[in-house]
Amino acid sequence: MPEDWEHGGFGLYIHWPFCQAKCPYCDFNSHVVAQIDQNAWAEAYVSEVERIGAETQGRVLRSVFFGGGTPSLMDPDVVAAVLEKVRATWPIANNLEVTLEANPTSVEAGRFAGYRDAGVNRVSMGVQALNDPDLKALGRLHSAADAMVAFDVARNVFDRVSFDLIYARQGQSVAGWEAELQHALSLAVDHLSLYQLTIEDGTAFGDRYAVGKLRGLPDDDTAADMYAVTQDICAEAGFAGYEVSNHAKSGCESIHNKIYWSYGDYAGIGPGAHGRLTLNGVRHATEAPKAPGAWLAQVRQTGQGELPREALDFDAQVSEFLLMGLRMTQGVDIGRFAQLSDGFYTNKINELCDIGVVDTSRNMLRLTSKGRPVLNAVLRSLLGA
């Protein structure tokens, strides 16, 4: 009988922690530094791939994702060295997806050709807005024109290109977002990630919001209208919403992100990177030290870049399975859920079916159109939070 993680597959996440500037809404582990020893980072990543590979021998690797930070600041030689080690470490899926995140300010045709030659076959671009005032308000270093130039470079080099936009921004109306989204869809290649602006504690936006200085944010009803408009417009354009914030043409969904949402296993390498690894029948949460210098030093001195692992108990696995899986339009397999949860949630699911927020047809537990806007409430109900 296959282990549970095999339902989702196995992927590799590599975190590049450096950016040219820190965006005020960002709570990711990103840092601005004057100089980067690219060779040292290549050696550390290769060492970590080798270490994780020894624990996961024989697994078929389905995806590699270079995230950040701004991975398009990496030298193509670094990416090439990592991917060469990856190919020598695991059996590779025939349709291996290798994604690299890029910001428009760091896109150069020669650099992108270098990534392609190294083995990257998909780029995800952090565009975030299509007009200059909003880009400035979001703390982005690029203009709308810069984004279009970078996007043209990307789609001329790669067959698969995604880009991100943020909505429910300051001063944004439903009509304004609708027009911007129509423009985005006219440009899109095969995938869009469309995120509602969230104000996170510990960010510059969070600090401003706490003292009443982040004005003009849409109210909850307007943000909900923007979400509904997003689903309708994208569906009409052939970019179905396969997850809460992600839309793609059929067959162009992100393999890597579906590993997360399908509760597969993934190795996390790099400062602050998280992972989920099932070893000897036990699923573990892995995490790396956040500070880039500390992580690099630890890898060099000890031969491993992780904090102590945590074995996930029954409740933690069930919570993660639902938190990730219910984000997908297809939902979660009820048979798989029953094995993880020992049937404990049957009554709660029936109650949610009765009020029309979930559906259990075709042996899948999924949110209905009524349930999708209240995902967090559904999760609280299921998990008793």
Summary of the structure (lengths in Angstrom):
residues: 385
radius of gyration: 20.9
end to end distance: 32.6
largest distance: 58.4
contacts: 1250
relative contact order: 0.12
helix: 45%
strand: 22%
